[in-house]
Amino acid sequence: MIGEPHEHDRAHDEPAGRNPRTTGHGPPPPVDVVLPCLDEASALPWVLERIPPGWRAIVVDNGSTDGSASIAADLGALVVPEPRRGFGAACHAGLTAATAEFVCFCDCDASLDPGLLPPMVERVRTGGADLVLGRRRPVRRGTWPVHARAGNAVVARMLRARSGVEVRDIGPMRAARRTSLVGLGMTDRRSGYPLETVVRAADAGWGIEEVDVPYLPRSGASKVTGTWRGTWTAVRDMTAVLREPPAGHRVRAEEGAP
């Protein structure tokens, strides 16, 4: 919980101090960080204090009942309400609200440190990659439930077979240019959104890279991968994405071409 030192604080550098974050007024920030949020009141202070200085946190409230939206606003984040339940709905609402040249995504449960995003953005800025993904590396046993990790591995293997992209983790932490992401035209509004982003980027010929990131014990109970049912739902959504034809075939089908 936030009242105690987080695992990351014990194992890594001290967190950066609070920093000013823009809330939508004045010139656009250099980077927007989209944080899908559903009842993450205990995690938000830790997450938001680790947003790099000058960057903007966009907390997309997906129907929280624990005061998450008020906490985020008090801590300087731009809060975007998204009443449609679903991880993809929250992610896309944040992408739509973003105005920065670069957009990052990160979970809002304190399992991933947004302070690790700058090198990922720099890789995109310098042209080394078009999409940089964070490959989760658990810091201790039990951080990533076995069933969730197994489901993720199956989907990643299916993605490699479909696209040839050497991705080992369909994780939530990523960085890319905003206009490029919007241009991918993601339609999934459930758990398949992160995978759909990678699939469409691969179909478009993007350079995709993975970097290792520490995966920390989350604050509170997981809404998705903490249960077998949640993991099954996520895998089902993702396999549905993988069954879609590649972009070129989609376009021809939509145009009625043979």
C-alpha positions as YAML, in Angstrom:
chain: A
units: angstrom
residues:
- id: 1
  name: MET
  ca: [0.00, 0.00, 0.00]
- id: 2
  name: ILE
  ca: [1.10, 3.58, -0.49]
- id: 3
  name: GLY
  ca: [1.41, 4.21, 3.22]
- id: 4
  name: GLU
  ca: [4.41, 1.84, 3.24]
- id: 5
  name: PRO
  ca: [7.55, 2.06, 1.02]
- id: 6
  name: HIS
  ca: [6.83, 0.47, -2.33]
- id: 7
  name: GLU
  ca: [8.92, -2.48, -3.51]
- id: 8
  name: HIS
  ca: [10.50, -0.29, -6.17]
- id: 9
  name: ASP
  ca: [11.69, 2.22, -3.57]
- id: 10
  name: ARG
  ca: [13.47, -0.54, -1.68]
- id: 11
  name: ALA
  ca: [15.11, -2.07, -4.74]
- id: 12
  name: HIS
  ca: [15.86, 0.90, -6.99]
- id: 13
  name: ASP
  ca: [16.60, 4.60, -6.91]
- id: 14
  name: GLU
  ca: [14.62, 6.95, -4.73]
- id: 15
  name: PRO
  ca: [11.57, 8.37, -6.50]
- id: 16
  name: ALA
  ca: [11.79, 11.81, -7.99]
- id: 17
  name: GLY
  ca: [10.11, 14.56, -6.04]
- id: 18
  name: ARG
  ca: [6.78, 15.98, -7.00]
- id: 19
  name: ASN
  ca: [6.95, 17.87, -10.22]
- id: 20
  name: PRO
  ca: [4.71, 20.30, -12.04]
- id: 21
  name: ARG
  ca: [2.34, 18.66, -14.51]
- id: 22
  name: THR
  ca: [0.27, 20.51, -17.05]
- id: 23
  name: THR
  ca: [-3.48, 19.95, -17.06]
- id: 24
  name: GLY
  ca: [-4.34, 21.10, -20.56]
- id: 25
  name: HIS
  ca: [-3.62, 24.82, -20.48]
- id: 26
  name: GLY
  ca: [-0.76, 26.51, -22.32]
- id: 27
  name: PRO
  ca: [1.54, 24.82, -24.85]
- id: 28
  name: PRO
  ca: [1.30, 21.04, -25.21]
- id: 29
  name: PRO
  ca: [3.65, 18.98, -23.02]
- id: 30
  name: PRO
  ca: [6.52, 17.07, -24.68]
- id: 31
  name: VAL
  ca: [5.02, 13.73, -23.61]
- id: 32
  name: ASP
  ca: [1.60, 12.61, -22.41]
- id: 33
  name: VAL
  ca: [1.39, 9.53, -20.17]
- id: 34
  name: VAL
  ca: [-1.97, 7.78, -20.36]
- id: 35
  name: LEU
  ca: [-2.92, 6.00, -17.14]
- id: 36
  name: PRO
  ca: [-6.12, 3.92, -17.31]
- id: 37
  name: CYS
  ca: [-7.61, 3.96, -13.82]
- id: 38
  name: LEU
  ca: [-10.27, 1.95, -12.00]
- id: 39
  name: ASP
  ca: [-10.22, 2.30, -8.22]
- id: 40
  name: GLU
  ca: [-6.49, 2.98, -7.80]
- id: 41
  name: ALA
  ca: [-6.67, 5.54, -4.97]
- id: 42
  name: SER
  ca: [-3.89, 3.85, -3.00]
- id: 43
  name: ALA
  ca: [-1.50, 3.65, -5.97]
- id: 44
  name: LEU
  ca: [-2.01, 7.06, -7.57]
- id: 45
  name: PRO
  ca: [0.28, 9.15, -5.31]
- id: 46
  name: TRP
  ca: [3.26, 6.84, -5.97]
- id: 47
  name: VAL
  ca: [2.56, 6.62, -9.70]
- id: 48
  name: LEU
  ca: [2.02, 10.33, -10.26]
- id: 49
  name: GLU
  ca: [5.08, 11.46, -8.33]
- id: 50
  name: ARG
  ca: [7.17, 9.38, -10.70]
- id: 51
  name: ILE
  ca: [5.92, 11.07, -13.88]
- id: 52
  name: PRO
  ca: [9.01, 12.78, -15.38]
- id: 53
  name: PRO
  ca: [9.20, 16.56, -14.84]
- id: 54
  name: GLY
  ca: [7.36, 18.54, -17.51]
- id: 55
  name: TRP
  ca: [5.42, 15.54, -18.77]
- id: 56
  name: ARG
  ca: [1.64, 15.37, -18.38]
- id: 57
  name: ALA
  ca: [-0.23, 12.56, -16.66]
- id: 58
  name: ILE
  ca: [-3.62, 11.80, -18.21]
- id: 59
  name: VAL
  ca: [-5.58, 9.70, -15.73]
- id: 60
  name: VAL
  ca: [-8.56, 8.12, -17.46]
- id: 61
  name: ASP
  ca: [-11.14, 7.34, -14.80]
- id: 62
  name: ASN
  ca: [-13.05, 4.24, -15.88]
- id: 63
  name: GLY
  ca: [-15.80, 4.39, -13.27]
- id: 64
  name: SER
  ca: [-13.87, 4.51, -10.00]
- id: 65
  name: THR
  ca: [-15.84, 4.64, -6.73]
- id: 66
  name: ASP
  ca: [-12.90, 5.19, -4.37]
- id: 67
  name: GLY
  ca: [-12.18, 8.85, -5.13]
- id: 68
  name: SER
  ca: [-9.40, 8.11, -7.63]
- id: 69
  name: ALA
  ca: [-10.46, 10.95, -9.94]
- id: 70
  name: SER
  ca: [-10.34, 13.57, -7.17]
- id: 71
  name: ILE
  ca: [-6.97, 12.31, -5.94]
- id: 72
  name: ALA
  ca: [-5.51, 12.44, -9.45]
- id: 73
  name: ALA
  ca: [-6.82, 15.96, -10.04]
- id: 74
  name: ASP
  ca: [-5.46, 17.16, -6.67]
- id: 75
  name: LEU
  ca: [-2.05, 15.75, -7.63]
- id: 76
  name: GLY
  ca: [-1.99, 17.74, -10.88]
- id: 77
  name: ALA
  ca: [-3.08, 15.16, -13.44]
- id: 78
  name: LEU
  ca: [-5.49, 15.80, -16.27]
- id: 79
  name: VAL
  ca: [-8.50, 13.60, -15.47]
- id: 80
  name: VAL
  ca: [-10.54, 12.24, -18.38]
- id: 81
  name: PRO
  ca: [-13.77, 10.38, -17.52]
- id: 82
  name: GLU
  ca: [-14.56, 7.30, -19.61]
- id: 83
  name: PRO
  ca: [-17.86, 5.73, -18.54]
- id: 84
  name: ARG
  ca: [-17.58, 2.80, -20.97]
- id: 85
  name: ARG
  ca: [-15.96, 0.00, -19.00]
- id: 86
  name: GLY
  ca: [-12.95, -1.63, -20.59]
- id: 87
  name: PHE
  ca: [-9.18, -1.26, -20.63]
- id: 88
  name: GLY
  ca: [-9.20, -0.42, -24.32]
- id: 89
  name: ALA
  ca: [-11.93, 2.18, -23.86]
- id: 90
  name: ALA
  ca: [-9.84, 3.90, -21.19]
- id: 91
  name: CYS
  ca: [-6.63, 3.72, -23.24]
- id: 92
  name: HIS
  ca: [-8.26, 5.15, -26.33]
- id: 93
  name: ALA
  ca: [-9.97, 7.94, -24.40]
- id: 94
  name: GLY
  ca: [-6.53, 8.94, -23.10]
- id: 95
  name: LEU
  ca: [-5.00, 8.79, -26.57]
- id: 96
  name: THR
  ca: [-7.84, 10.96, -27.89]
- id: 97
  name: ALA
  ca: [-7.28, 13.50, -25.12]
- id: 98
  name: ALA
  ca: [-3.50, 13.61, -25.65]
- id: 99
  name: THR
  ca: [-1.90, 16.50, -27.52]
- id: 100
  name: ALA
  ca: [1.83, 15.82, -27.08]
- id: 101
  name: GLU
  ca: [4.08, 14.60, -29.87]
- id: 102
  name: PHE
  ca: [4.81, 11.43, -27.92]
- id: 103
  name: VAL
  ca: [2.38, 9.31, -25.93]
- id: 104
  name: CYS
  ca: [3.17, 6.65, -23.37]
- id: 105
  name: PHE
  ca: [0.88, 4.16, -21.68]
- id: 106
  name: CYS
  ca: [1.41, 2.73, -18.21]
- id: 107
  name: ASP
  ca: [-0.68, 0.87, -15.67]
- id: 108
  name: CYS
  ca: [-1.94, 2.91, -12.74]
- id: 109
  name: ASP
  ca: [-1.57, 0.24, -10.04]
- id: 110
  name: ALA
  ca: [2.08, 0.91, -9.07]
- id: 111
  name: SER
  ca: [3.27, -2.31, -10.72]
- id: 112
  name: LEU
  ca: [5.23, -0.33, -13.33]
- id: 113
  name: ASP
  ca: [7.38, 2.74, -12.80]
- id: 114
  name: PRO
  ca: [6.64, 5.62, -15.20]
- id: 115
  name: GLY
  ca: [10.02, 7.05, -14.27]
- id: 116
  name: LEU
  ca: [11.49, 4.44, -16.64]
- id: 117
  name: LEU
  ca: [9.72, 5.86, -19.69]
- id: 118
  name: PRO
  ca: [12.22, 8.56, -20.85]
- id: 119
  name: PRO
  ca: [14.70, 6.13, -22.50]
- id: 120
  name: MET
  ca: [11.78, 4.49, -24.30]
- id: 121
  name: VAL
  ca: [10.58, 7.84, -25.64]
- id: 122
  name: GLU
  ca: [14.13, 8.81, -26.60]
- id: 123
  name: ARG
  ca: [14.43, 5.62, -28.65]
- id: 124
  name: VAL
  ca: [11.33, 6.67, -30.62]
- id: 125
  name: ARG
  ca: [12.41, 10.31, -30.89]
- id: 126
  name: THR
  ca: [15.78, 9.41, -32.41]
- id: 127
  name: GLY
  ca: [14.27, 7.00, -34.92]
- id: 128
  name: GLY
  ca: [15.59, 3.82, -33.35]
- id: 129
  name: ALA
  ca: [12.08, 2.38, -33.17]
- id: 130
  name: ASP
  ca: [8.50, 3.38, -33.88]
- id: 131
  name: LEU
  ca: [7.02, 1.54, -30.91]
- id: 132
  name: VAL
  ca: [8.88, 0.61, -27.75]
- id: 133
  name: LEU
  ca: [7.30, -1.92, -25.38]
- id: 134
  name: GLY
  ca: [8.17, -2.65, -21.77]
- id: 135
  name: ARG
  ca: [8.82, -6.36, -21.22]
- id: 136
  name: ARG
  ca: [7.82, -7.10, -17.64]
- id: 137
  name: ARG
  ca: [10.40, -8.77, -15.42]
- id: 138
  name: PRO
  ca: [8.96, -9.70, -11.99]
- id: 139
  name: VAL
  ca: [11.09, -8.52, -9.08]
- id: 140
  name: ARG
  ca: [10.03, -11.45, -6.92]
- id: 141
  name: ARG
  ca: [8.00, -14.66, -7.02]
- id: 142
  name: GLY
  ca: [4.25, -14.21, -6.92]
- id: 143
  name: THR
  ca: [4.27, -10.76, -8.51]
- id: 144
  name: TRP
  ca: [2.90, -12.15, -11.76]
- id: 145
  name: PRO
  ca: [0.36, -14.97, -11.22]
- id: 146
  name: VAL
  ca: [1.25, -18.18, -13.04]
- id: 147
  name: HIS
  ca: [-2.02, -18.31, -14.99]
- id: 148
  name: ALA
  ca: [-1.62, -14.71, -16.16]
- id: 149
  name: ARG
  ca: [1.98, -15.25, -17.18]
- id: 150
  name: ALA
  ca: [1.10, -18.43, -19.07]
- id: 151
  name: GLY
  ca: [-1.75, -16.73, -20.90]
- id: 152
  name: ASN
  ca: [0.52, -13.85, -21.87]
- id: 153
  name: ALA
  ca: [3.16, -16.26, -23.19]
- id: 154
  name: VAL
  ca: [0.61, -18.09, -25.35]
- id: 155
  name: VAL
  ca: [-0.67, -14.86, -26.89]
- id: 156
  name: ALA
  ca: [2.88, -13.57, -27.47]
- id: 157
  name: ARG
  ca: [3.78, -16.81, -29.25]
- id: 158
  name: MET
  ca: [0.68, -16.50, -31.44]
- id: 159
  name: LEU
  ca: [1.65, -12.92, -32.26]
- id: 160
  name: ARG
  ca: [5.16, -13.96, -33.27]
- id: 161
  name: ALA
  ca: [3.74, -16.67, -35.54]
- id: 162
  name: ARG
  ca: [1.32, -14.22, -37.16]
- id: 163
  name: SER
  ca: [3.54, -11.17, -37.60]
- id: 164
  name: GLY
  ca: [7.13, -12.29, -37.15]
- id: 165
  name: VAL
  ca: [7.67, -9.59, -34.53]
- id: 166
  name: GLU
  ca: [9.91, -10.85, -31.73]
- id: 167
  name: VAL
  ca: [7.71, -9.75, -28.83]
- id: 168
  name: ARG
  ca: [7.72, -11.72, -25.59]
- id: 169
  name: ASP
  ca: [5.24, -9.72, -23.53]
- id: 170
  name: ILE
  ca: [1.93, -8.05, -24.39]
- id: 171
  name: GLY
  ca: [2.36, -5.58, -21.56]
- id: 172
  name: PRO
  ca: [0.74, -2.19, -20.96]
- id: 173
  name: MET
  ca: [3.90, -0.06, -20.87]
- id: 174
  name: ARG
  ca: [4.77, 1.47, -24.24]
- id: 175
  name: ALA
  ca: [5.82, 4.63, -26.10]
- id: 176
  name: ALA
  ca: [5.20, 5.95, -29.62]
- id: 177
  name: ARG
  ca: [4.31, 9.09, -31.56]
- id: 178
  name: ARG
  ca: [0.75, 10.23, -30.97]
- id: 179
  name: THR
  ca: [-0.25, 10.87, -34.58]
- id: 180
  name: SER
  ca: [1.13, 7.51, -35.63]
- id: 181
  name: LEU
  ca: [-0.85, 5.72, -32.92]
- id: 182
  name: VAL
  ca: [-4.04, 7.51, -33.89]
- id: 183
  name: GLY
  ca: [-3.41, 6.52, -37.50]
- id: 184
  name: LEU
  ca: [-3.44, 2.82, -36.58]
- id: 185
  name: GLY
  ca: [-7.20, 3.12, -35.99]
- id: 186
  name: MET
  ca: [-7.57, 0.74, -33.04]
- id: 187
  name: THR
  ca: [-11.13, -0.46, -32.53]
- id: 188
  name: ASP
  ca: [-10.90, -2.88, -29.60]
- id: 189
  name: ARG
  ca: [-12.21, -1.37, -26.36]
- id: 190
  name: ARG
  ca: [-11.58, -4.32, -24.08]
- id: 191
  name: SER
  ca: [-8.48, -6.25, -23.07]
- id: 192
  name: GLY
  ca: [-7.35, -6.71, -26.66]
- id: 193
  name: TYR
  ca: [-6.32, -3.06, -27.12]
- id: 194
  name: PRO
  ca: [-2.61, -3.46, -26.22]
- id: 195
  name: LEU
  ca: [-2.27, -6.42, -28.57]
- id: 196
  name: GLU
  ca: [-4.23, -4.71, -31.34]
- id: 197
  name: THR
  ca: [-1.79, -1.81, -31.17]
- id: 198
  name: VAL
  ca: [1.16, -4.15, -31.71]
- id: 199
  name: VAL
  ca: [-0.61, -6.14, -34.45]
- id: 200
  name: ARG
  ca: [-1.57, -3.05, -36.42]
- id: 201
  name: ALA
  ca: [1.88, -1.52, -35.94]
- id: 202
  name: ALA
  ca: [3.47, -4.73, -37.26]
- id: 203
  name: ASP
  ca: [1.11, -4.81, -40.23]
- id: 204
  name: ALA
  ca: [2.09, -1.20, -40.98]
- id: 205
  name: GLY
  ca: [5.80, -2.09, -40.99]
- id: 206
  name: TRP
  ca: [6.73, -0.29, -37.79]
- id: 207
  name: GLY
  ca: [10.01, -0.93, -36.04]
- id: 208
  name: ILE
  ca: [9.03, -2.55, -32.73]
- id: 209
  name: GLU
  ca: [11.40, -3.06, -29.81]
- id: 210
  name: GLU
  ca: [11.14, -4.44, -26.29]
- id: 211
  name: VAL
  ca: [13.07, -3.29, -23.23]
- id: 212
  name: ASP
  ca: [13.09, -5.00, -19.86]
- id: 213
  name: VAL
  ca: [11.25, -3.20, -17.05]
- id: 214
  name: PRO
  ca: [10.87, -4.29, -13.41]
- id: 215
  name: TYR
  ca: [7.40, -5.65, -12.65]
- id: 216
  name: LEU
  ca: [6.50, -4.75, -9.09]
- id: 217
  name: PRO
  ca: [3.82, -6.07, -6.73]
- id: 218
  name: ARG
  ca: [0.72, -4.09, -7.59]
- id: 219
  name: SER
  ca: [-1.22, -2.02, -5.06]
- id: 220
  name: GLY
  ca: [-4.58, -3.65, -4.35]
- id: 221
  name: ALA
  ca: [-6.32, -6.49, -6.15]
- id: 222
  name: SER
  ca: [-6.02, -6.96, -9.91]
- id: 223
  name: LYS
  ca: [-9.23, -6.44, -11.88]
- id: 224
  name: VAL
  ca: [-8.09, -8.64, -14.76]
- id: 225
  name: THR
  ca: [-5.12, -10.98, -14.40]
- id: 226
  name: GLY
  ca: [-5.56, -11.54, -10.66]
- id: 227
  name: THR
  ca: [-8.15, -14.25, -11.37]
- id: 228
  name: TRP
  ca: [-8.44, -17.17, -13.77]
- id: 229
  name: ARG
  ca: [-11.66, -15.70, -15.13]
- id: 230
  name: GLY
  ca: [-10.05, -12.32, -15.74]
- id: 231
  name: THR
  ca: [-7.08, -13.92, -17.47]
- id: 232
  name: TRP
  ca: [-9.36, -16.04, -19.65]
- id: 233
  name: THR
  ca: [-11.35, -12.96, -20.65]
- id: 234
  name: ALA
  ca: [-8.16, -11.11, -21.58]
- id: 235
  name: VAL
  ca: [-6.81, -14.05, -23.60]
- id: 236
  name: ARG
  ca: [-10.17, -14.41, -25.36]
- id: 237
  name: ASP
  ca: [-10.16, -10.73, -26.33]
- id: 238
  name: MET
  ca: [-6.59, -10.96, -27.57]
- id: 239
  name: THR
  ca: [-7.08, -14.10, -29.64]
- id: 240
  name: ALA
  ca: [-10.05, -12.41, -31.30]
- id: 241
  name: VAL
  ca: [-7.66, -9.62, -32.35]
- id: 242
  name: LEU
  ca: [-5.22, -12.16, -33.75]
- id: 243
  name: ARG
  ca: [-7.95, -13.71, -35.88]
- id: 244
  name: GLU
  ca: [-8.41, -10.44, -37.77]
- id: 245
  name: PRO
  ca: [-6.81, -10.43, -41.25]
- id: 246
  name: PRO
  ca: [-3.68, -8.31, -41.81]
- id: 247
  name: ALA
  ca: [-4.23, -4.65, -42.62]
- id: 248
  name: GLY
  ca: [-3.91, -5.04, -46.39]
- id: 249
  name: HIS
  ca: [-6.51, -7.78, -46.46]
- id: 250
  name: ARG
  ca: [-8.81, -5.71, -44.22]
- id: 251
  name: VAL
  ca: [-8.66, -2.77, -46.56]
- id: 252
  name: ARG
  ca: [-9.39, -4.91, -49.61]
- id: 253
  name: ALA
  ca: [-12.29, -6.58, -47.83]
- id: 254
  name: GLU
  ca: [-13.75, -3.22, -46.76]
- id: 255
  name: GLU
  ca: [-13.46, -1.95, -50.36]
- id: 256
  name: GLY
  ca: [-15.06, -5.10, -51.72]
- id: 257
  name: ALA
  ca: [-12.00, -6.10, -53.72]
- id: 258
  name: PRO
  ca: [-11.48, -9.81, -54.53]
...
